[in-house]
Amino acid sequence: MSGQDEEYWRGKARGLLDRIAATEQRIEAKKDEIKKLGNGGFDITTGMKDNIAYIQDRNAQLQELEKHKADLQKQLDELQDEGRKVGAPSSWFR
C-alpha cells in the first residue's frame, strides 16, 4: 500500500472530519442567530468612530459556511478516492 498505513489515512481523514464537524456547528449557530435576529442587521457601534454603519448579511454568511463545508466534503471524497486506489478500506475514512 505504498507505505501509507491505516494510521496515515485515518489521520488525514480525521483532520477533514473535524473541520467538517466544526463547520456544521458554525452553520447551526448561524441558523439559530438568523432565527433570533433575522437575516440582516446594522451594526452602528463597530464603525461609530469612522461614521460607518456595518450591515450584517447573515444569509450570505450562512451560504459561505455551507460552501466551505461542501469544499471540505469534496476534499474528503478525493482523499477517499486516493485511498481506495491504493487499497485502503473505506472504514479508515470515517
Secondary structure as UniProt FT lines:
FT   TURN            2..3
FT   HELIX           6..37
FT   STRAND          40..43
FT   TURN            44..47
FT   HELIX           48..50
FT   STRAND          54..57
FT   HELIX           58..85
FT   TURN            86..87
FT   HELIX           90..93
//
